[in-house]
Amino acid sequence: MFVSELGMSPKKFWKLEIYDWSLWMRRINNLIETRDQDFRVQMIMHRNWMSLYYNSVSKEKISPQDVYKFPEEIEKSEPVQKISQEDLDKKVKEITQARKRNGK
């Protein structure tokens, strides 16, 4: 990681003190955080541009959130109910029988 992210040689890495190593790790974390923020800004710009373009050529109007939703913008759905193996087998039989009746 040090070689790829910061261009540090392995020799220099193995000579680092713990304090120096922690500063370099903090630098890497800051770089990663900055990249994430840049990506988010780019996605906001992209979805705004896409919605503007779509709205200019279509009668139907959409919002930028319709183009792309960030994870925190997605509404939490209700938890999926678990189905027992017996109920699953019954449902498969029903579907199979319905297909046979319909000739599929």
MODELLER restraints for C-alpha pairs under 7 A, 6 or more apart:
rsr = mdl.restraints
at = mdl.atoms
rsr.add(forms.Gaussian(group=physical.xy_distance, feature=features.Distance(at['CA:2:A'], at['CA:8:A']), mean=5.45, stdev=0.5))
rsr.add(forms.Gaussian(group=physical.xy_distance, feature=features.Distance(at['CA:3:A'], at['CA:9:A']), mean=5.84, stdev=0.5))
rsr.add(forms.Gaussian(group=physical.xy_distance, feature=features.Distance(at['CA:47:A'], at['CA:64:A']), mean=5.15, stdev=0.5))
rsr.add(forms.Gaussian(group=physical.xy_distance, feature=features.Distance(at['CA:47:A'], at['CA:67:A']), mean=5.70, stdev=0.5))
rsr.add(forms.Gaussian(group=physical.xy_distance, feature=features.Distance(at['CA:47:A'], at['CA:68:A']), mean=6.17, stdev=0.5))
rsr.add(forms.Gaussian(group=physical.xy_distance, feature=features.Distance(at['CA:48:A'], at['CA:64:A']), mean=5.09, stdev=0.5))
rsr.add(forms.Gaussian(group=physical.xy_distance, feature=features.Distance(at['CA:51:A'], at['CA:62:A']), mean=6.13, stdev=0.5))
rsr.add(forms.Gaussian(group=physical.xy_distance, feature=features.Distance(at['CA:51:A'], at['CA:63:A']), mean=6.02, stdev=0.5))
rsr.add(forms.Gaussian(group=physical.xy_distance, feature=features.Distance(at['CA:51:A'], at['CA:64:A']), mean=5.28, stdev=0.5))
rsr.add(forms.Gaussian(group=physical.xy_distance, feature=features.Distance(at['CA:51:A'], at['CA:67:A']), mean=6.68, stdev=0.5))
rsr.add(forms.Gaussian(group=physical.xy_distance, feature=features.Distance(at['CA:55:A'], at['CA:61:A']), mean=5.14, stdev=0.5))
rsr.add(forms.Gaussian(group=physical.xy_distance, feature=features.Distance(at['CA:55:A'], at['CA:62:A']), mean=6.58, stdev=0.5))
